[in-house]
Amino acid sequence: MAYNLVKEEVFAQQAKSFVIKEFKFDETYYTNLEIDPKSKKIELSLIGKSISKSTLEAI
């Protein structure tokens, strides 16, 4: 049980670091970040200039 909590917390911290590092754009910012370690899902709301599909695929 404690192992799973630590594992989930590590995932959450790594996911947050990933978003901070990879989603740096001049005119686009994230406004909401939801991380679900159990399902390994990251939901991100962005505002500003649209990001091209090729850029998103590269991330």
Order of alpha helices (4+ residues) and beta strands (2+ residues): alpha-beta-beta-alpha
